[in-house]
Amino acid sequence: MKIKLLVVGKTDSKPLLQLISDYENRLKHYVKFELESIPDVKNAQKLSESQQKEKEGEAILKKLSSTDILVLLDEKGKTYTSIEFSEFLQKKMNSGIKQLVFAVGGPYGFSDALYQRANGSISLSKMTFSHQMVRLFFIEQIYRAFTILRNEPYHHR
């Protein structure tokens, strides 16, 4: 199985990019992983929130194949402990899917079309984090999940 993290916009912070890169490299030992950035919507300041969500949604949908399992990182999504999330990933791997795609939307969330296409949604916290930080936190949680599945000492129970 391959895991892809689709994100809207780019990260400008060099320290954050370095940390993300560090976890991407760690993940290579466990799973095929790809972080793909979708460019910000052009002239977003001239668009309404719903128009911006629609444009971002269209861009995300173009990156998906019909067999991809799409999970949105959404504040209204299901919450997991790290151990529960590792079990979620194990079930997905056992199911034989080719690609599991997680998506981080823009500042206003996701379009209705994305909610309809999605196979589920996950919330990282009841708190709100910047879209830049979510990338790091989520990649770290994927890494943590694999260390849990392999009974490695990174995660202390």
C-alpha positions in Angstrom: 0.0 0.0 0.0 1.1 3.6 -0.7 0.2 6.5 1.5 -0.2 9.9 0.0 -0.7 13.2 1.9 -2.3 15.8 -0.4 -2.0 19.4 0.9 -3.2 22.7 -0.4 -0.4 25.4 -0.5 3.2 25.2 0.3 5.2 25.4 3.5 7.6 28.4 3.6 9.2 27.7 7.0 12.6 26.1 6.6 12.7 24.5 10.1 9.2 23.0 9.5 10.3 21.7 6.1 13.3 20.1 7.7 11.2 18.4 10.3 8.7 17.2 7.7 11.6 15.9 5.5 13.0 14.0 8.5 9.8 12.1 9.1 9.3 11.5 5.4 12.8 9.8 5.4 11.9 7.8 8.5 8.7 6.6 6.9 10.6 5.1 3.9 11.6 2.2 6.1 7.9 1.2 6.6 5.7 2.3 3.7 5.7 4.0 0.3 4.9 7.6 1.2 4.4 10.8 -0.8 3.7 14.3 0.3 2.2 16.3 -2.6 1.4 20.0 -2.5 -1.3 21.5 -4.7 -0.7 25.1 -5.5 -2.8 27.7 -3.8 -5.8 28.9 -5.8 -4.9 31.9 -8.0 -6.6 35.2 -7.1 -8.2 33.6 -4.0 -8.8 37.0 -2.4 -11.3 37.7 -5.2 -13.2 34.5 -4.5 -15.8 33.8 -1.9 -15.1 31.1 0.7 -17.3 28.6 -1.1 -15.7 29.4 -4.5 -12.2 28.9 -3.0 -13.3 25.5 -1.5 -14.7 24.5 -4.9 -11.5 25.3 -6.7 -9.3 23.6 -4.1 -11.7 20.6 -4.2 -11.5 20.3 -8.0 -7.7 20.4 -7.8 -7.6 17.6 -5.1 -10.1 15.5 -7.1 -7.9 15.7 -10.2 -5.1 14.0 -8.2 -7.2 11.0 -7.2 -7.7 7.8 -9.1 -11.0 5.9 -8.9 -9.5 3.2 -6.7 -7.9 5.6 -4.1 -9.3 5.6 -0.6 -9.7 9.2 0.4 -9.6 10.3 4.1 -10.0 14.0 4.8 -8.2 15.6 7.8 -11.2 17.5 9.1 -12.1 19.1 12.4 -15.4 17.2 12.4 -13.8 13.9 11.7 -13.3 10.8 13.9 -10.7 11.1 16.6 -8.2 8.3 17.3 -5.5 7.7 19.9 -2.2 6.9 18.3 -2.7 3.2 19.0 -6.2 3.3 17.4 -4.8 5.1 14.4 -2.1 2.4 14.0 -4.9 -0.2 14.0 -6.8 1.9 11.4 -3.7 1.8 9.1 -3.2 -1.9 9.7 -6.9 -2.6 8.6 -6.4 -0.5 5.5 -3.2 -2.4 4.6 -4.9 -5.8 5.2 -7.8 -4.8 2.9 -5.5 -4.8 -0.1 -6.0 -1.2 -1.2 -3.3 0.3 -3.5 -3.3 3.9 -2.3 -4.6 5.6 0.8 -4.8 9.3 0.4 -5.1 11.8 3.2 -6.0 15.4 2.3 -5.5 18.7 4.1 -7.7 21.4 2.7 -7.3 25.1 2.5 -8.2 27.6 5.2 -12.0 27.1 4.7 -12.0 23.4 4.7 -13.4 21.1 2.0 -16.0 21.4 -0.8 -19.2 19.4 -0.8 -17.8 17.4 -3.7 -14.8 16.3 -1.6 -17.0 15.3 1.3 -19.1 13.2 -1.1 -16.0 11.5 -2.6 -14.3 10.9 0.7 -14.3 7.4 2.4 -14.0 9.0 5.8 -12.5 11.8 7.8 -10.1 12.1 10.8 -9.7 14.9 13.3 -6.3 15.3 14.8 -7.6 17.4 17.7 -10.5 19.5 18.9 -7.9 22.4 18.7 -7.2 24.2 15.5 -3.7 24.0 14.0 -2.2 25.9 11.1 -2.3 23.9 7.9 1.5 24.0 7.9 1.7 22.4 11.4 -0.9 19.7 10.5 1.4 18.3 7.9 4.2 17.7 10.4 1.9 16.4 13.1 0.1 14.0 10.8 3.3 12.7 9.2 4.7 12.1 12.7 1.5 10.2 13.6 1.9 8.0 10.5 5.5 7.3 11.6 4.4 6.6 15.1 1.7 4.2 13.9 4.2 2.1 12.1 6.5 2.0 15.1 3.6 0.8 17.2 2.7 -1.9 14.6 6.3 -3.1 14.7 6.6 -2.9 18.5 9.5 -0.5 18.3 10.4 1.7 21.2 9.5 5.1 19.7 5.9 5.1 21.2 5.8 4.5 25.0 2.5 3.0 26.1 
